[in-house]
Structure formats: structure tokens, C-alpha cells
Amino acid sequence: MIELKHKLTNDILFKMMFIYNQDLLKQLVASLLNLDYRTLKHFTVTNQEIPPEEIGQKFCRLDINMNVNGNFINLEIQVRDEGNYPERSLYYMARVLSSNLSTGEDFKEIPQVIMINILDFSLFPNQSRIHSEFQMLEVTSHEPLTDKAAIHFFELPKLTKEIIYDSGQQIWLRLINAKTEEDLAAIEALGVPIMKKAIKAYRRVSTSPEYAEIKRLREKAGHDEAQAISNAERKRDNYWQNIVADLNAEKDSTIATQAALIAELK
């Protein structure tokens, strides 16, 4: 098997591919949310840039924000399980909800907010479903409080080896999860035109100088941070070593003074 050098689970590559190919992004969102592609008439990406000065920041989020038919959709891919992802997603959803109501507007004017999280780890290990959707429901009757907020999680490790041919959702997830050239070939063999277009876009963006430069900046920032931490730890260790040395020297001096006094008394 030939392993892919660049995988779509890389958040830089993921964002670049879909903001440069927004017809593919529109198809992806429609498939993930089980919507008719033709109903997404007003579709705008509101954060198309990837600022080089932010790429190395520790909490930089390379998500994709979209205004779709007047509502807000956030799409993010996450590789590492840092133990707080549900709370993190809820926090960002709350920020979006609170920031989309101007002073004096009726609360009913709050747009619908949908958070889509594609995860390269298992968030809910006790269930086999790939897709989990959370809304605000009454705990007994399950009556929805509102349709203004929803959080979706798609767990890539739960994909089975068998390709479900009639599931656009799973085919997109398989493309994002592809790790080898054989994985891409299996998707191309399905003969789905949009998938062939997506694979061409992946190859074009993943070999572009722009992607290589942004990836280099990310890696450099990581090396710089690791070096800064190492330097700080070394300075800390040296500081305490000097403190211990000074204390030992003071102790030795005190012992020597006391020994001299005892000798004089004798």
C-alpha cells in the first residue's frame, strides 16, 4: 500500500481544499446534514483567509464558517482528543449565538446555528454510530426547546471497511479519512462524478506551493514553541541548581565556622 503524504484530516489542507472549491464544500455540507443540495441557495464562506501570522498560534482554529440561507454553519476537523471537545464545541456555539443578535433585535431573530465536527478519534466509545446529533430537548418527552442550535459529531474511526454505495455522507467521510492511494482508488472506482472532482481538487491543493508554505509555517511555529519550552525548562533547572548550590555552600560554611569555634573552646 502507498501511504498518502498529505491527508485531508490535516486541518490546513482540509480548509484550503474546501474554501478553494466551494461547490465541493456545498456538496459536503448537504451530504453531512442530509439536505437537498439544491435548497442551499445562499451559500457564503465568511472566513476564507488563513492568516500566516495566526497559523502558529496555540489555539488557532482552522474551521470554516458559512452563512447558508441566512443561518450559520461551522465546520471543523479535529485530530487530537484533548478531553474537552464537547465543551469546546458548546462554547463556540454559544459565542456564535450571542454574537448574531444586534442590540434591539427580537430574540426570535437569532439565526439557526449548526456545528459540524469531523473527528479523527472516538468521542463516544460506547456507541457504534458514526454520526451523533445533539439538540436541546425535554428529557422525558424529547420535545425540542428550539431548532436554533444543533451540534453534529462524525467519528471517522467508526467507518467500516465496507463502502455503502448509496450513502453520500459515508463516501465523503471515506474521502476525508483516506490514508492510502488504494483508499482513493476505491472511492474513484465508485464512479461518482463529484468524488472524482474532489480527488482531483485534493491532489491539486496538496501539491500546491501555497499549501507547502503554510504547512512549513505551522511546523516552524511548532519547533519554535518546543525550543522555547526547552529553554525555559533549562533556565528553571539552572535556577534551582544554583539555589541548591548556594544553600549547600552556606551550610558548609556554617559547619566549618562551628567546627572552628569548637576547636577554640577545646
N, C-alpha and C positions, 0 to 999 in steps of 0.2 A: 504493500500500500504506500501511496505517496502522500505524505502529510502536507497539508496546506501551510505555507509560510505565514500567511495572514488570514485570520479567521474573523468572521463577522461578529463574533462575541466581543471583539475589541471595540470599545465604545467610540474611539476616534473613527475607525473605518465604518462602523455602523452609521454614525451620524453623517459622515461625508457622503456615503453611498446614497442615502435616502434624501438628503437635502438637495443633492445634485440631480436626483431622479425622482421628482415629486409625484409623477404618475405612479411609480412603484410604491412610494410611501402611501399614497391614497389607496392603492390596492391592498397593501399590507394592513392598514388600519381597518378597512372594510372587512377583510377576512377575519382578523382577530376579534372584532366586535360583532361578527355575523350580521353585517349590514349590507344592503344593496349598494354596490359601488356607485350606481347612477344617482343615488339620493344625496351624495356628498357634493352638492353643487358649489358651495362657497368654501374653499379649502385653501388656507393660507398658513405657511410656516412663519412663526413670529420671531424665531431666534436662529436665523440661518448661519450666523457667524460662529467661528471657532477662534476667539481672540488668542493669539500666541502668548500674550502676557498672562493669561489665566490658565493656560494648559497645564502648567506645573503646580498649580496651587493644590494643596492637600484635599480640599473639599470641592474641587471643581466638578460640576455635574454636566456631562455632555448629553443632556436629554434633548428631545425635540418637542417644542411647544407648537400646538396647532390651534387655529381658530377654524372650527368646522360648523358651518351653518349657524354661526353665532354662539356656539358652545366651545368649551375649552377642552382639548385633549392633550395629555402629556405622555410621551413615550420614552421609556428609558430601558437600557440594558445594564444588568449588573452581574459581575462575575464572582465577586467575593462575598461570602456571608459574614457580615460584621456583627451579627447577633441583634441588630436593631432595625431590620429592614421594614417590618410592618409599621413601626412607629415613625420611621423616617418618611415613608410614603404618606402616612396620615398627616404628618406635619406639613409636607409640601402641598398636599391637597387643601389643607386649612388655609395656608398662605394664599393660594390661588383664589379660593372662595372669598376671602376677606378683601383681596386687592381688586376684585372685579365689581365692586359696588361703589359708585360715587356718592359723595355727600348729598343727601336729599332724595336719593332714589329709593323706590319701594323695594323691600326685601324680595319680592316676587321677581324682580329684575335680575337677580343673581343667575348667571348662566349655569348650565349643566357642566360639571367638571368630571372628567373621566381620566383616571390614572391607569396607564398600561405599563406593567413591569414584566420584562422578559428576564428570567433569572437562570444563570448557569449553575445553580445549586438547588437543592431540595429544601423548600421552605416549610412544607407541610409533609413530613416523612410518614405520617400515619395514614395518608390517603394516596390513592394511585392516580387520581385525576391530574391531567396536565394543567388544566385551566380552572382557576378559582376566582369567583367574583364576589365582592363584598359590597353590600349596601346597608343603609340604615333601616332596620326592620324591627317591628314589635316582637319581643322574644317568644311570645306564646302563639299569636295568630299569624306571625310573619307578615303582617300588613306593613307596607312601606311607609316610612315617615315622609319621605320626599324622594323624587327621582333626580335631585340636583347633584348627587355625589355617588360615585362608584369607583372601586379600586379593583383592577384585574391583575392577577398573577399568572404567568405562564412559566412552568418549570421544565426547562429543557432536558434535565437528566431523566425525566419520566417518559420521554419519547421511546416507543418500542422500535424494534428493528424493522417491523413490517410497515410499509408505506400504505397509508389509507388514500387511495387514488381520488376519491370524491370529496376529500376534505382539504379545501384551500388553506384553511387555518394550519393544519398539520404540515402541509407541504412548505409553507412559508417558514414555519418553525424548524423544519428539517434543513432548509437552506441556511438559516441563521446558525444552526447547530453543526453545520458541515465541518468535518475535521480533515477529510482526505479528498483527493481528486476523485476517488471512487464514489464518495458521497455525492459529489456534484454530478458525476456521470449518471448515477441512478436517478437523480432529480431531472436531468435533461432527458433521460430515456422515457419519462412520462409523457413527453410531447406537449407539455402545457406552454403555450407561447409566452405568457408573462414570466414564467420561470426561466425560459431561455434568455429573455431580455434581462432579467435580474442577474443571471450568472454573468452575462456579458458586462453589465454595469459593475459587478463586483470585481471582475478581472481588470477592468479599465481603471477603477479608482484605486484598487490595492497596489497597482504598479505605477501610480502617478507620482511625480516629484513632490507635489503638494502634500500627499499623504506621508511620504517618506520624511519630509521636513518636519511636519507636525509630530510625527512619531518620534523623531530624533529629539525634538524639544522636550517631549514628555519624558523620555529616557534620561536625558541630561538633567532635568529637574529632579528626577528620582535619585540619580547618582549624587547630585549636589546636596540633596537633603540627607542622604545616608552619610556623606562625608561630614556635613555639619554636625550631625548627631554624634558621629565617631569623635570629632574634635572636641565637642562639649563633654563627652564622657571621659576623654583622656584628660582634659583640664580638671574635671571634677576629681578624677582619681589622683592626679598630681597634687591637687589642693589638699586632699585628706592625707596623702602620704607625707606631705610637708608638715601638716599639723601633728601627725603621729611622731614624725622625726623630732620636731621641736619639743613635744611632751617628753619623749624618751631622753632627749638631751638635758632637759630641765630636771628630770628625775635623776639622771646620772650625776648631774652637778650637785643636786641636793644630797644624794648619798655620799658623794665624795666629801662635801663640806661636813656632814655629820661624822663621817669616819675620822676626819682631821681633828674635830672637836673631842671626840672620844680618845684619840691618841694623846692629845694635850693633857686631858684630865688624868690619864694614866701616868 
